[in-house]
Amino acid sequence: MELTVYSASWCRDCREAKRFLDKHNIPFTEVDIEQTPGAAEQVIENVGKRAIPQFVLNGKWIQPYQPGRGFLHAEMSELFGVTNS
């Protein structure tokens, strides 16, 4: 499994997404869109807007949060096969 997380240090939902991954020992590579040249453009190109966090799991782009609802714990737990606790 290859997982990349597009995020930024100021992003609350990004911090929550990384906490979830760390809690469940899910390895990932982080790409900070503020520090990595071209990263923000990659997000826009693949999702149509500058929306983070974004997961890229085995090449598939996944938005792990919903505006107004926050990080999608249940959905991401199911996706990664972990217990949502």
C-alpha positions as CSV (number, residue, x, y, z in Angstrom):
1,M,0.0,0.0,0.0
2,E,1.3,3.4,-1.0
3,L,-0.3,6.4,0.8
4,T,0.6,10.0,0.2
5,V,-1.0,12.8,2.3
6,Y,-1.2,16.3,0.8
7,S,-1.4,18.7,3.7
8,A,-0.3,22.0,5.3
9,S,0.9,22.8,8.8
10,W,-1.9,25.3,9.4
11,C,-4.7,22.9,8.4
12,R,-6.7,21.5,11.3
13,D,-8.3,18.7,9.2
14,C,-4.8,17.7,8.0
15,R,-3.6,17.3,11.6
16,E,-6.6,15.2,12.4
17,A,-6.0,13.0,9.3
18,K,-2.4,12.4,10.3
19,R,-3.3,11.6,13.9
20,F,-5.7,9.0,12.6
21,L,-3.0,7.4,10.4
22,D,-0.5,7.5,13.2
23,K,-2.9,6.0,15.7
24,H,-3.6,3.1,13.4
25,N,0.1,2.7,12.4
26,I,-0.7,3.4,8.7
27,P,2.5,4.5,7.0
28,F,2.3,7.5,4.7
29,T,4.4,10.1,2.9
30,E,3.5,13.7,3.6
31,V,3.6,16.4,1.0
32,D,3.2,19.9,2.4
33,I,1.6,22.0,-0.3
34,E,3.2,25.1,1.2
35,Q,6.7,23.8,1.1
36,T,6.8,21.5,-2.0
37,P,6.9,23.3,-5.3
38,G,4.1,22.2,-7.6
39,A,2.2,20.3,-4.9
40,A,-0.7,22.7,-4.6
41,E,-1.1,22.6,-8.4
42,Q,-1.1,18.8,-8.3
43,V,-4.0,18.9,-5.8
44,I,-5.9,21.4,-8.1
45,E,-5.2,19.3,-11.1
46,N,-6.5,16.1,-9.5
47,V,-9.4,17.4,-7.4
48,G,-10.4,20.6,-9.2
49,K,-9.7,22.8,-6.2
50,R,-7.2,23.6,-3.5
51,A,-8.7,21.3,-0.9
52,I,-6.6,19.5,1.8
53,P,-6.1,17.1,3.3
54,Q,-6.0,14.7,0.3
55,F,-5.0,11.1,0.4
56,V,-3.5,9.4,-2.6
57,L,-3.9,5.7,-2.0
58,N,-2.2,3.5,-4.6
59,G,-2.6,6.3,-7.2
60,K,-6.3,7.0,-6.3
61,W,-7.2,10.5,-4.9
62,I,-9.4,10.4,-1.8
63,Q,-10.8,13.4,0.1
64,P,-10.8,12.1,3.8
65,Y,-12.9,15.0,5.1
66,Q,-16.1,16.8,4.3
67,P,-16.5,20.5,4.8
68,G,-18.7,21.1,7.8
69,R,-18.3,17.5,9.0
70,G,-14.5,17.3,9.4
71,F,-12.4,14.1,9.1
72,L,-14.5,11.1,8.0
73,H,-13.4,8.7,10.7
74,A,-15.9,5.9,9.9
75,E,-15.3,6.0,6.2
76,M,-11.5,6.1,6.5
77,S,-11.6,3.3,9.2
78,E,-13.5,1.1,6.7
79,L,-11.2,2.0,3.8
80,F,-8.1,1.1,5.8
81,G,-9.7,-1.9,7.6
82,V,-9.1,-0.5,11.1
83,T,-11.4,-0.1,14.1
84,N,-12.8,3.3,14.5
85,S,-12.1,4.1,18.2
